[in-house]
Amino acid sequence: MLNIILFEDNIIYKQSITEMLENQQGYQVKAFSHYDEAIRLIETGYVPDLAILDIVYEGASPLGSTPVKDAGFQIAEKLPNEIPVLFISAYGEEQGIKNKSREYSPVDFIDKGEIGRAHVELQSRGHLV
């Protein structure tokens, strides 16, 4: 079974992606809306088979914690290099996010408006079986 870590601050996207991967494909997804929670899981030694990470993120931290900018990039840095990363964002071209994501050698960069395409792309590249 493929284990996926999903980091997405938008609850609707988080639920939609999680349901698609778990219910339709049978994958195990650990989904987080808070940077601190995702980092804590990784620091326990959890190693996913795939990471799907939202990039632009400046809120939704638990009360009392500081919002984190570009948290998806920071999470990617904590993962072992061999873990494939798919970055997602609604701000790809507008803020140069897509170009910056290339520094992390992602599997791909998907605009949130094209989430359905992400699944097809990952399957075709052998990251989803």
Salt bridges, closest charged atoms under 4 A:
GLU8 OE2 - LYS112 NZ 2.84
ASP54 OD2 - LYS112 NZ 3.23
ASP70 OD2 - LYS100 NZ 3.10
GLU93 OE2 - LYS98 NZ 3.89
ASP108 OD2 - ARG117 NH1 3.98
ASP108 OD2 - ARG125 NH2 3.80
GLU114 OE1 - ARG117 NE 3.05
GLU121 OE2 - ARG117 NH1 3.24
GLU121 OE1 - ARG125 NH2 3.37
